[in-house]
Amino acid sequence: MMVVWSLKHAARMALAAAALTATPLLAASTADADLVLKGGTIYTGTAAPFVGDVVITGDRISYVGKKTPRSAKRVIDAKGLIVAPGFIDAHTHVGHMLGGDEAVGRLVLPFLMQGVTTAFVGNDGGGDIDTAKVLGSAAINPVGINYATFVGFGALRKAVIGEADRAPTAVELGAMKMLVAKAMCDGALGFSTGLFYAPQSFAKQDEVVALAKEAAVRGGIYDSHIRDESSYTIGLSAAIDEAIAVGREAGLPVHIAHIKALGVDVHGQAPAIIAKIEAARAAGQVVHADQYPWSASGTGLSASLLPRWAEDGGRAAMLKRFDAPETLARLRPEMRENLRRRGGAASLLITSGPDDLVGKTLEAIAKESGAEPIDAAIAILRRAPAGVASFNQSEADIAAFMKQPWVMTSSDASTGHPRLYGSYARKYETYVKTNKVIPLRDFIERSTVLPADAFSLEGRGRLAPGAFADVIAFDPATFAPRANFAQPELFAKGIRTVIVNGKVAVEDGAPTGVAAGRGLPRTPKAGACQ
């Protein structure tokens, strides 16, 4: 059944692409056109680049070709620039910005200023169970970018079970299944998990499959921060196996979040993981992944160093364990081993938490306090939750994953890490322009049409008549990140124009203040929500 399903899925995606890229990139009248980007080098998302024009009427593209047949009300000179579909970020943590009251946050300027016009939220199992509220918030507080959302396993488990390390009762499992079904019918992309994180880590595979099935029957996708990206518990290879098995048993596509080989124990395993995924794809499963272009991940200090049993019951229970000498004696050696996996105390940079510690490595904090790194980490966690940038990946593994045609670009955007402000610019400058890991066309297509088609975003991710007018223009000579780990909140440079749903959000390299983004509900499978 999975082979048949995946073939039907592939056929449907091919038909959708053909409909939007039908001959000869011209079609559609430009009468009453509002805007034309003129003379840029156009990457449509599906065709070889050419110099030409993109015409916009209302919120749609009305013409793409080598010469505009008619004039428009407004012309933007794109000569010498790359013109492409707006980037689609498949894995972010910017949901709090979209629902806020502060205008700059709702514009999501760190994304607009690097060409991102659509983002997915609710990843790692964090998606709000009230999908209708999330998608409807743009009508109340206008936002700068389009967004779609997952329903999250972590949110479900906390709402129904709490933070305890136990299996759900039959009643609790039924309640979670109903919540997944409702979220899917309200427009969720699918079911997202973060099985590395407590309390999701307490769930067994059969619980995950039972909930994923509710997303499957409504046409959703299984998106997973896998149980182990390193050698913490079951290991990277087994965690990939588990994700693939969930998709196979539940009958839905599998998306591996921020694919990586994290930590010294698994460096060099990228080829084996790639082969495993290729085998599943060859057997008929739909499996794809996203990747951010940084060697440092971003996570919590507790998630990096604490064994999951120490988080059973939440923060209050964790703090009590720190106060129990016998528990602390058990905890310290496990934390030391986790620190070794991460590459040592110098590899962990504090990015959020106590203000006086942000920007310092755990090694530096330990030296300042005269404490062993593990005791310094416990002291930090006693004060407050803290975020870290964890330098834990090899460039060879990053390049190997990046070259795969089923790996799309993402940011995993979170505060304190430069990936919020610079991921797409960094991937272009470092991996396309400088290191030549992938060509420009692959970078653009895996940042646009690949996520659009994989997640069924109709009319997004390509430049073609009838598609929504999410369009960017950037200078290939200057597009680059300015953010770094010392100054993570600097806008990228080189973006000249960003258009969201036909409205100019960035003009001449500066934000206009226009908030033209939309919530993008996924249409559930016909008849599945009656």
Disulfide bonds with the S-S distance in Angstrom:
Cys185-Cys529 1.98
